[in-house]
């Protein structure tokens, strides 16, 4: 077996992501949450900010209607113990 297959098997033994929420060991949850945050941060800085820099009202609306609910969903389900 290759190292990639072994690494994937180890990850699946520590947890699983269901409906965008990581479930498993605290280490798995923390690592998955950091990956989600980094992905969203990169999207916001690379695409969102330059696209809407001249349209502050549109930017605020998209942040409050799209970005905020995603993080609320994560924080409600994961809880304070793993954040």
ABEGO torsion letter per residue (X at the ends): XBAAAAAAAAAAAAEBBBGGBBBEBAAAAAAAAAAAAAAAAAAAAAAAAAAAAABAAAAAAAAAAAAAAAAAAAAAAAEAAAX
